[in-house]
Amino acid sequence: MDTQIFNLKLSVYATSLYILLTELAASGVRPTREEIAGRFAAGREDTDIALQDLLVRRVIYASDPGGDVPLSYHPNPASLWILP
């Protein structure tokens, strides 16, 4: 986890979701929507907003393997983030 996340002034949900995604990735768990929902205390709407905030700022990216395999979300290095 890159501590620069705290400098972005994101919502608590977005910051928490970033921390969760980095932990899932480090643990070798594919961070799909289903995996996130099972571990994240926010409701679906708040989770969707947090994901969108992270995607817009390029803090994370979505990976689409195609077929029936769901999207997964992965952290980008801080050098790719869009700062405020």
C-alpha positions as CSV (number, residue, x, y, z in Angstrom):
1,M,0.0,0.0,0.0
2,D,1.3,3.4,-1.0
3,T,0.7,5.9,1.8
4,Q,0.4,8.7,-0.7
5,I,-3.3,7.6,-0.9
6,F,-3.9,9.8,2.1
7,N,-2.8,12.9,0.2
8,L,-5.5,12.5,-2.4
9,K,-8.2,13.6,-0.1
10,L,-10.5,10.8,-1.3
11,S,-13.6,9.7,0.6
12,V,-13.2,7.3,3.5
13,Y,-14.8,4.6,1.4
14,A,-12.4,5.1,-1.6
15,T,-9.4,5.2,0.7
16,S,-10.5,2.0,2.5
17,L,-11.3,0.3,-0.8
18,Y,-7.8,1.1,-2.0
19,I,-6.3,-0.5,1.1
20,L,-8.5,-3.5,0.7
21,L,-7.6,-3.9,-3.0
22,T,-3.9,-3.7,-2.2
23,E,-4.2,-6.4,0.5
24,L,-6.2,-8.7,-1.8
25,A,-3.6,-8.3,-4.5
26,A,-0.8,-9.0,-2.1
27,S,-2.6,-12.1,-0.8
28,G,-3.0,-13.5,-4.3
29,V,-6.8,-13.1,-4.3
30,R,-8.3,-11.9,-7.6
31,P,-10.0,-8.7,-6.5
32,T,-13.4,-9.1,-8.3
33,R,-16.6,-7.3,-7.4
34,E,-17.7,-10.5,-5.5
35,E,-14.5,-10.7,-3.5
36,I,-14.8,-7.0,-2.7
37,A,-18.5,-7.3,-1.6
38,G,-17.6,-10.1,0.8
39,R,-15.0,-8.1,2.6
40,F,-16.1,-4.4,2.3
41,A,-18.5,-3.0,4.8
42,A,-20.0,-0.4,2.4
43,G,-23.2,-0.9,0.5
44,R,-23.2,-1.5,-3.3
45,E,-23.8,2.2,-4.2
46,D,-21.1,3.5,-1.9
47,T,-18.7,0.8,-3.2
48,D,-19.5,1.7,-6.9
49,I,-18.9,5.4,-6.1
50,A,-15.6,4.5,-4.4
51,L,-14.5,2.3,-7.3
52,Q,-15.3,5.1,-9.8
53,D,-13.4,7.6,-7.8
54,L,-10.3,5.4,-7.8
55,L,-10.6,4.6,-11.5
56,V,-11.0,8.2,-12.5
57,R,-7.9,9.2,-10.5
58,R,-6.1,6.1,-12.0
59,V,-5.3,4.8,-8.5
60,I,-6.6,1.5,-9.7
61,Y,-7.4,-0.1,-13.1
62,A,-9.9,-2.7,-14.2
63,S,-8.8,-5.8,-15.9
64,D,-11.3,-7.6,-18.2
65,P,-10.0,-11.1,-19.0
66,G,-13.1,-11.7,-21.3
67,G,-15.5,-14.5,-21.5
68,D,-17.5,-15.3,-18.4
69,V,-14.6,-14.2,-16.1
70,P,-15.6,-11.0,-14.1
71,L,-13.6,-7.8,-14.1
72,S,-11.0,-7.4,-11.4
73,Y,-9.5,-4.3,-9.9
74,H,-5.8,-3.7,-9.3
75,P,-3.7,-0.9,-7.8
76,N,-1.6,1.3,-10.1
77,P,1.7,2.7,-8.9
78,A,1.4,6.2,-7.4
79,S,3.4,7.6,-10.4
80,L,0.2,7.0,-12.5
81,W,-2.2,8.6,-10.2
82,I,-4.0,11.8,-11.1
83,L,-3.3,14.2,-8.2
84,P,-5.7,16.9,-7.2
